[in-house]
């Protein structure tokens, strides 16, 4: 089996995430390599790590879209990672941070932190409906 190059703890978390979330290792390696290619070739994507979570940041004009990869030890630890991410992104002089998915964790975090997160349903290019979350600064 082919093993990808993983030269940092951050990339190891990402690789392990792909292995955990895809049905076979070949697909996990393919998707991992696609992400590495995007990170190497596009300046509008960046990885940031807090705790056991790596956030993929995608810069879109004055907004940062994020996706999380990894496994945190508890919901409390994940919430702390999200707070660190929000504080990090605020310093980048963007107007908002957003994500989408069908995991209800972001609704729970918004309620727990009493953040004014806007939520709406959106249809993505794959035809699926997702919850879209946006926090404006």
Secondary structure, DSSP 4 states (H G I P E B T S, - for coil): -------SHHHHHHHHHHHHHSSSHHHHHHHHHHHHHHHHH-TTEEEEEETTEEEEEEEETTEEEEEEEE--S-HHHHHHHHHHHHHHHHTTT-SEEEEEES-THHHHHHHHHT--EEEEEEE-TTS-EEEEEEEE-
